[in-house]
Amino acid sequence: MATLLYSATASLDGFIAGPGGDMSWLTPHLGAPNPTADRLMARTTAILAGAVTFGGDDPNRGTDREGAFGGQWSGPVVVLTHRPPAQAPDGVTFTDDLHHAVELVRAAAGDGTANVLGADVARQLLAARLLDEVLLFFAPVLLGDGTRVLDVPGGTQVLLDRVPGETEHWYRVRYPDAPAG
């Protein structure tokens, strides 16, 4: 069964997008070789994205690197949204039901990794106990405001265990009643 992995690049103060969804802050931090990102892309066989992420700002907009994985992604995408378009682009499926989105993306991903893009989708998956892993990249910048890596009003604690043999920011989600791994 596919692994559901939430990946994001964050500022050092924990934001994955600036105010209003601005992603231009990320542009100067892209392009350098990144073996962890390369491994993630090699494992990713489908994408589950939220509507804001799917239709939002792209730090590579207008270049040949526009799109997921710096424009290198080609594969199935499932978008979780309450407002699907009348016509879906090729390879993109829209749904408004979280569990159906997970079924669709797991089926599309097979035994690979379904890369989750979007903080709100990740929050919903955590609440439903469906998220398997978290991978965070950090850019040397402080944004001060924007979209947080995870925002749960009132707070919640999410336990994470490092994935052996991976970067220090690649974790498995450990739900409260699950043993440490």
Backbone bond lengths (Angstrom), bond angles and torsions (degrees), N, CA, C in turn:
res aa  C-N    CA-C-N  psi(-1)  N-CA   C-N-CA  omega(-1)  CA-C   N-CA-C  phi
1 M - - - 1.455 - - 1.524 108.70 -
2 A 1.307 116.20 144.58 1.461 122.60 -178.30 1.525 111.96 -63.96
3 T 1.320 114.95 145.98 1.455 122.95 172.78 1.520 108.18 -88.08
4 L 1.338 116.86 132.74 1.470 121.47 173.96 1.522 107.66 -95.79
5 L 1.333 116.43 112.18 1.447 122.58 -175.22 1.525 110.25 -120.81
6 Y 1.322 116.04 121.05 1.466 122.14 175.23 1.512 107.66 -86.83
7 S 1.335 116.95 119.47 1.460 120.51 176.31 1.518 109.43 -122.45
8 A 1.316 114.43 145.25 1.465 119.79 179.60 1.520 108.97 -161.00
9 T 1.323 115.12 153.72 1.457 121.13 169.11 1.519 106.66 -102.52
10 A 1.321 115.16 129.96 1.461 120.74 -176.00 1.525 110.85 -122.55
11 S 1.325 114.25 154.21 1.461 119.98 169.25 1.528 106.89 -72.24
12 L 1.315 117.26 165.07 1.459 119.77 -179.40 1.526 112.81 -65.32
13 D 1.340 117.49 -18.44 1.456 119.72 175.92 1.534 112.02 -97.10
14 G 1.339 118.10 13.91 1.454 121.52 167.37 1.513 118.12 91.05
15 F 1.332 118.53 22.19 1.463 120.90 178.99 1.530 110.02 -108.99
16 I 1.353 116.28 137.79 1.461 120.27 178.11 1.524 111.95 -102.00
17 A 1.305 117.16 -10.54 1.467 123.50 173.49 1.520 107.15 -147.26
18 G 1.304 115.22 150.03 1.453 119.71 176.99 1.518 110.86 -80.51
19 P 1.322 118.17 -175.88 1.460 121.81 178.09 1.529 111.46 -53.88
20 G 1.320 115.59 137.21 1.461 120.61 179.68 1.521 114.05 70.04
21 G 1.337 116.78 16.39 1.456 120.09 179.32 1.521 114.16 82.11
22 D 1.328 117.46 10.95 1.465 121.98 -177.51 1.526 111.18 -60.89
23 M 1.327 115.89 127.17 1.458 121.52 178.16 1.530 112.19 -111.74
24 S 1.326 117.77 3.10 1.462 119.76 -177.10 1.530 112.31 -62.28
25 W 1.317 117.97 -24.60 1.460 121.80 178.89 1.528 111.84 -59.43
26 L 1.338 115.98 -25.16 1.457 121.00 -174.72 1.532 112.86 -81.47
27 T 1.327 117.50 -24.37 1.465 121.75 -173.25 1.533 113.82 -50.70
28 P 1.344 120.45 -46.78 1.468 118.62 -178.48 1.532 113.88 -67.80
29 H 1.335 117.63 -11.72 1.461 121.32 -175.27 1.531 112.33 -103.10
30 L 1.322 117.00 6.98 1.462 121.23 -178.97 1.526 110.70 -103.91
31 G 1.298 115.99 159.69 1.457 120.50 171.71 1.513 115.34 104.00
32 A 1.328 118.25 -24.82 1.463 119.19 178.45 1.525 109.04 -73.06
33 P 1.322 117.81 147.22 1.467 119.64 177.44 1.531 110.90 -55.66
34 N 1.330 116.11 138.52 1.449 120.78 -179.81 1.534 108.37 -142.62
35 P 1.330 117.61 99.04 1.465 120.96 -177.11 1.532 113.21 -59.59
36 T 1.328 118.01 -33.65 1.469 119.98 178.99 1.519 110.16 -67.36
37 A 1.327 117.65 -44.29 1.466 120.83 177.14 1.528 110.48 -62.54
38 D 1.329 116.96 -36.94 1.468 120.37 177.84 1.533 110.82 -64.41
39 R 1.346 117.34 -41.97 1.468 120.62 177.13 1.519 110.75 -64.36
40 L 1.336 116.84 -40.65 1.464 120.16 178.11 1.524 110.16 -60.68
41 M 1.310 116.99 -47.10 1.454 119.50 -178.78 1.527 111.12 -63.13
42 A 1.312 117.22 -40.02 1.466 120.48 -180.00 1.527 111.64 -63.65
43 R 1.329 117.66 -31.55 1.469 121.99 -179.45 1.524 113.03 -85.80
44 T 1.323 117.00 -21.98 1.463 120.84 -174.92 1.522 110.39 -75.20
45 T 1.340 114.67 124.99 1.462 120.59 -179.79 1.527 111.72 -119.08
46 A 1.322 117.24 -5.70 1.466 122.57 175.02 1.524 107.84 -162.58
47 I 1.331 115.65 160.06 1.468 121.80 178.94 1.518 109.52 -124.71
48 L 1.337 115.67 137.37 1.462 123.02 170.61 1.520 105.87 -115.43
49 A 1.323 116.73 117.45 1.464 121.15 -176.74 1.519 110.83 -125.69
50 G 1.303 115.36 151.28 1.449 120.29 170.41 1.520 109.59 -80.99
51 A 1.311 115.66 162.81 1.465 120.73 -177.84 1.521 112.15 -63.32
52 V 1.323 117.13 -39.06 1.468 119.96 -179.04 1.526 109.68 -64.73
53 T 1.314 116.73 -43.29 1.464 120.55 178.98 1.524 110.85 -67.33
54 F 1.321 117.09 -46.23 1.460 121.16 -177.76 1.531 111.64 -60.38
55 G 1.308 116.91 -43.12 1.458 120.34 -176.94 1.511 114.16 -100.05
56 G 1.328 116.75 7.19 1.455 120.45 -172.38 1.511 115.62 -88.04
57 D 1.302 113.73 -165.34 1.455 123.51 -177.76 1.523 109.83 -67.04
58 D 1.306 117.06 143.72 1.458 123.29 177.83 1.525 107.02 -125.07
59 P 1.361 117.64 122.15 1.459 118.38 -178.70 1.531 113.07 -63.65
60 N 1.324 117.00 -14.53 1.466 121.25 178.41 1.526 112.67 -105.99
61 R 1.333 117.37 14.21 1.468 120.99 -177.17 1.531 111.38 -52.95
62 G 1.330 113.74 134.03 1.456 119.52 177.58 1.519 114.87 83.28
63 T 1.350 116.49 4.91 1.464 120.21 178.06 1.522 109.11 -118.78
64 D 1.310 116.40 174.07 1.463 120.02 177.34 1.525 111.77 -74.70
65 R 1.328 118.03 -1.55 1.468 122.66 177.38 1.532 112.19 -103.41
66 E 1.327 117.58 12.38 1.458 121.30 179.76 1.529 110.12 -68.51
67 G 1.332 116.17 138.24 1.461 121.98 177.62 1.520 111.78 111.01
68 A 1.326 115.50 176.84 1.465 121.55 -178.04 1.524 110.76 -60.35
69 F 1.329 115.25 144.66 1.462 122.85 -179.42 1.520 111.30 53.97
70 G 1.314 116.47 44.11 1.456 121.01 177.36 1.512 112.93 60.63
71 G 1.343 115.60 35.61 1.455 121.07 178.02 1.514 114.37 82.26
72 Q 1.323 117.60 2.80 1.457 120.96 -178.32 1.530 113.13 -87.89
73 W 1.336 118.28 -12.88 1.461 120.73 -175.36 1.519 111.62 -74.59
74 S 1.313 114.00 133.19 1.450 122.13 172.12 1.511 106.29 -144.67
75 G 1.317 116.73 110.39 1.454 120.22 -178.84 1.508 110.51 170.11
76 P 1.336 116.14 -176.47 1.466 120.18 -176.71 1.522 112.89 -67.83
77 V 1.335 114.09 141.53 1.461 122.16 178.14 1.522 107.80 -131.43
78 V 1.329 116.11 132.26 1.466 122.33 173.45 1.519 105.90 -113.75
79 V 1.332 116.61 129.99 1.458 121.67 -179.52 1.523 108.78 -114.98
80 L 1.336 115.50 125.43 1.453 121.81 176.91 1.530 107.96 -91.06
81 T 1.343 115.98 116.64 1.461 119.79 -176.39 1.520 110.58 -156.01
82 H 1.317 115.94 151.24 1.474 121.24 173.29 1.518 110.94 -90.05
83 R 1.344 117.40 -6.53 1.460 121.13 -178.41 1.529 110.79 -131.44
84 P 1.342 116.94 72.27 1.462 118.06 179.33 1.525 110.86 -69.27
85 P 1.333 116.84 148.35 1.461 119.35 178.35 1.529 110.34 -72.89
86 A 1.301 116.38 160.86 1.463 120.90 178.54 1.524 110.65 -64.28
87 Q 1.317 117.31 -35.00 1.474 122.71 -178.72 1.528 108.49 -124.09
88 A 1.339 116.79 121.53 1.468 121.02 178.71 1.524 110.42 -86.93
89 P 1.340 117.29 139.05 1.465 119.15 173.68 1.537 109.79 -62.88
90 D 1.313 117.00 156.27 1.467 121.12 177.67 1.524 110.48 -55.40
91 G 1.329 116.31 134.78 1.458 121.62 176.78 1.510 114.62 81.41
92 V 1.331 117.83 2.50 1.469 121.53 -178.37 1.521 108.91 -117.28
93 T 1.334 115.23 130.91 1.459 121.96 176.55 1.519 108.42 -117.36
94 F 1.314 117.17 134.27 1.459 122.33 179.12 1.520 109.37 -109.46
95 T 1.329 116.03 140.80 1.456 121.76 174.93 1.524 108.71 -150.21
96 D 1.329 115.15 155.40 1.469 119.07 178.86 1.523 112.17 -108.33
97 D 1.332 117.41 9.32 1.461 121.76 -177.39 1.530 109.83 -117.27
98 L 1.323 116.79 121.61 1.465 121.81 -176.60 1.522 111.89 -57.41
99 H 1.316 117.67 -48.88 1.465 120.44 -176.81 1.530 111.22 -65.54
100 H 1.317 117.01 -37.34 1.462 119.94 176.34 1.525 110.23 -66.90
101 A 1.328 117.61 -40.06 1.464 121.13 177.01 1.526 110.46 -59.35
102 V 1.331 116.69 -42.55 1.466 120.94 179.05 1.529 110.21 -64.67
103 E 1.317 117.63 -43.82 1.472 120.47 176.91 1.524 110.74 -58.23
104 L 1.327 116.27 -46.59 1.464 120.77 -178.58 1.523 112.08 -63.49
105 V 1.326 116.70 -46.12 1.464 119.25 -175.70 1.526 110.99 -72.75
106 R 1.330 117.83 -35.20 1.474 119.64 176.55 1.531 110.26 -64.83
107 A 1.331 116.57 -41.97 1.466 120.01 177.78 1.526 110.65 -62.79
108 A 1.319 116.95 -42.32 1.463 121.16 -179.85 1.525 111.37 -67.98
109 A 1.328 117.20 -34.80 1.465 121.67 -176.15 1.522 112.78 -81.05
110 G 1.324 118.07 -20.10 1.467 120.14 -178.27 1.513 111.01 62.07
111 D 1.336 116.68 -125.77 1.463 121.30 179.08 1.525 112.20 -94.65
112 G 1.325 116.93 8.37 1.455 120.98 -178.62 1.520 112.11 -88.39
113 T 1.317 114.55 -151.81 1.456 122.19 -178.99 1.519 109.60 -112.94
114 A 1.323 115.45 131.43 1.462 121.82 170.92 1.526 106.00 -95.38
115 N 1.316 116.13 110.68 1.456 121.34 -177.98 1.524 108.90 -81.30
116 V 1.315 116.74 121.08 1.458 123.24 -179.17 1.522 107.85 -92.64
117 L 1.334 115.88 124.25 1.457 122.09 179.68 1.523 108.68 -119.64
118 G 1.316 116.40 121.97 1.463 121.44 178.99 1.513 111.76 121.63
119 A 1.325 115.53 125.60 1.463 121.18 -176.67 1.521 112.78 -64.90
120 D 1.322 118.18 -37.01 1.467 119.55 -178.24 1.522 111.18 -69.36
121 V 1.326 117.58 -39.87 1.462 120.16 176.84 1.526 109.55 -64.08
122 A 1.323 117.86 -43.26 1.463 120.71 177.82 1.527 110.80 -60.04
123 R 1.318 117.07 -42.36 1.475 120.56 178.58 1.521 110.55 -60.57
124 Q 1.340 116.83 -45.29 1.462 120.73 179.24 1.528 111.54 -63.44
125 L 1.323 117.19 -40.83 1.464 120.40 178.78 1.523 111.44 -64.56
126 L 1.323 116.72 -41.13 1.465 119.70 176.56 1.525 111.10 -62.03
127 A 1.323 116.91 -45.08 1.468 120.50 179.92 1.525 111.46 -61.15
128 A 1.329 116.34 -33.86 1.471 120.96 179.74 1.537 111.42 -88.75
129 R 1.329 116.99 1.31 1.467 123.16 179.76 1.527 112.05 60.95
130 L 1.324 116.13 40.40 1.458 121.50 -177.49 1.531 113.38 -111.60
131 L 1.324 118.02 -14.70 1.462 120.98 -177.57 1.524 109.51 -80.39
132 D 1.350 116.45 134.67 1.458 121.25 -176.78 1.526 113.56 -99.10
133 E 1.331 116.55 -41.31 1.464 119.81 -174.06 1.521 111.15 -141.97
134 V 1.333 114.70 160.60 1.464 123.03 177.06 1.528 107.44 -134.09
135 L 1.319 116.25 131.43 1.465 122.02 175.09 1.518 107.58 -128.22
136 L 1.328 115.59 120.35 1.460 120.35 179.52 1.524 110.65 -116.13
137 F 1.312 114.62 134.89 1.451 122.43 170.50 1.522 105.51 -107.56
138 F 1.334 117.77 147.12 1.456 120.30 -179.67 1.522 110.74 -121.94
139 A 1.322 115.37 135.23 1.458 122.30 176.45 1.533 108.11 -104.76
140 P 1.323 118.15 141.85 1.461 121.43 -177.14 1.525 112.18 -77.13
141 V 1.325 114.68 72.90 1.459 121.26 179.33 1.528 108.07 -152.94
142 L 1.323 116.74 150.65 1.465 122.94 173.45 1.514 106.86 -114.11
143 L 1.340 117.25 119.90 1.466 120.91 -177.47 1.523 113.09 -92.04
144 G 1.323 118.16 -32.20 1.458 121.00 177.94 1.517 115.47 81.04
145 D 1.331 118.90 -20.23 1.465 121.63 -178.25 1.524 107.93 -165.26
146 G 1.321 115.04 160.71 1.465 120.06 177.16 1.508 111.77 135.56
147 T 1.321 115.71 -147.71 1.465 122.51 -179.89 1.522 108.58 -95.74
148 R 1.323 115.80 122.44 1.457 120.94 -178.55 1.535 111.35 -77.01
149 V 1.322 116.03 157.51 1.462 122.28 174.88 1.522 109.11 -53.51
150 L 1.319 116.86 -46.36 1.460 123.33 176.70 1.518 107.10 -146.63
151 D 1.302 116.01 126.16 1.463 120.66 -179.40 1.518 108.66 -129.09
152 V 1.335 115.89 110.64 1.453 121.68 177.96 1.525 106.71 -125.76
153 P 1.343 117.00 100.22 1.464 119.11 179.37 1.528 111.16 -52.16
154 G 1.312 116.12 132.72 1.457 120.99 -176.55 1.519 111.58 90.69
155 G 1.314 116.05 -15.44 1.456 121.25 174.85 1.513 114.89 84.31
156 T 1.277 114.33 153.88 1.462 123.15 172.57 1.515 106.77 -158.05
157 Q 1.315 116.35 152.41 1.453 120.31 177.18 1.520 108.13 -105.83
158 V 1.297 116.40 129.37 1.457 122.53 177.50 1.523 106.78 -116.09
159 L 1.315 116.20 118.38 1.458 121.14 -179.28 1.525 109.35 -85.81
160 L 1.330 115.45 135.52 1.456 121.34 -177.51 1.521 109.52 -130.71
161 D 1.327 116.56 139.01 1.454 123.01 175.29 1.526 108.23 -116.39
162 R 1.329 116.70 133.10 1.464 119.81 179.40 1.515 111.08 -59.21
163 V 1.325 115.94 140.11 1.455 121.09 174.87 1.531 106.33 -79.49
164 P 1.353 117.19 119.05 1.473 119.91 -178.18 1.528 111.83 -56.91
165 G 1.329 115.37 137.43 1.449 121.32 177.43 1.517 114.96 80.16
166 E 1.322 117.47 0.99 1.467 121.17 -179.60 1.521 110.21 -111.12
167 T 1.318 114.68 174.67 1.450 122.16 179.06 1.535 110.28 -56.08
168 E 1.299 116.13 158.60 1.466 121.09 -178.58 1.524 113.35 -66.48
169 H 1.327 118.15 -6.48 1.464 120.35 -179.26 1.531 112.46 -115.29
170 W 1.343 116.50 24.41 1.471 121.99 176.90 1.514 106.45 -115.66
171 Y 1.328 115.90 118.03 1.464 121.35 -170.95 1.526 112.47 -129.50
172 R 1.328 115.34 154.72 1.465 122.49 166.39 1.520 106.94 -97.66
173 V 1.312 115.50 141.07 1.460 120.28 176.80 1.522 107.84 -78.92
174 R 1.334 116.16 132.50 1.460 121.38 175.94 1.522 107.78 -115.36
175 Y 1.289 115.42 112.07 1.462 119.82 179.54 1.525 108.33 -76.81
176 P 1.335 118.31 151.14 1.462 122.26 -170.07 1.530 116.24 -48.95
177 D 1.326 118.98 -34.66 1.454 119.35 -177.83 1.536 113.22 -95.26
178 A 1.321 116.54 7.06 1.463 121.02 179.86 1.520 109.77 -95.53
179 P 1.330 118.48 144.65 1.464 120.71 178.72 1.516 111.12 -69.63
180 A 1.330 115.99 154.70 1.466 121.11 176.74 1.515 108.20 -64.11
181 G 1.333 115.83 144.65 1.464 118.16 -177.96 1.438 110.61 -128.17
